[in-house]
Amino acid sequence: MSKAAQRQSLGSTRTTASTSKVVDVVQGAYISLPQLLALRHKSVRANQGRVAKVMGSQSGIKLSKIKGRGIDFAEVRAYQPGDDIRAIDWRVTARKNKPHTKLFSEERERPALLFVDQSQHMFFGSKQRLKSVAAAELAGRIAWQTLAAGDRVGGIVIGNQEQTLYRPFRTSRAIGRLLNQVATANQALKRAPFTDTQTSKFVGLEQLRRLTQSNYRIFIISDFSGDLTQWSEQIKQLARGNQVIALHIQDPLDRELPPADHYVITDGNQRLQFYSGKENLRAEYAAEFAARCQTLKDLCRHESMTYMALSTEDPNWDHLSWV
């Protein structure tokens, strides 16, 4: 491989100065393992100090909003039948002449599973970075934040040739293995005749579903290309007893056609020429994508699902918290 190709495969970062901060932006056609490992040190300025919503029932090291037996005092309330008599607050009981019980914040684990789409359809982008790079970066950020919060991380990486499944563990080595596969699948992408990888994605979702138990957080990081009916069926099944977060990776050219001009596009097999200045063509193109987004939003209008759109042109994701 030439030095120029090596530089491209490793990706790059750009520092942008603003009036208040300096932002490191992951950009380019590829991302490397060192870049994904470096995301561990990214600062998160949003939601600091907030107690995360509890999704799990297994014991862990994160304080939950569920009150019960634990180690951190939460409040005192009137005694109710079934309360542990060992938790009675005798001082408050004597002062109010009614039995009162101490409540503590219980500990709960919130394992995270990542569905990271690195298939051929993600090898596209017009601003800042390709969709495949954006998905890889998000996966790295979520994985490291989840580990820092004391929870297990696992998932599945969808490539053009295979799906690689990783069981959730609470170690940096396990995350390193997962991110190494993300980088490997990312750098395996190349300009080539387009191949249909939709079946691979849905097989991957089925594998991920077999890995889940209950009360998992499942991050689906993809552009959700293909049959939305199949996506809907798979997501609904994953959401039974789990929290599904659909992270929709988009590019500006997904939303609207480029400026008016004559363009030639190809999938490696067929070649098409069109003029993007036609108003009806531009309107139909934008409407079709908006309809797909709305379908995904409607699907996620459920307490166990969340939808979020992220663009390849977004300058910085340091403010986003995933725990």
Summary of the structure (lengths in Angstrom):
residues: 323
radius of gyration: 23.4
end to end distance: 39.5
largest distance: 84.9
contacts: 979
relative contact order: 0.15
helix: 36%
strand: 27%
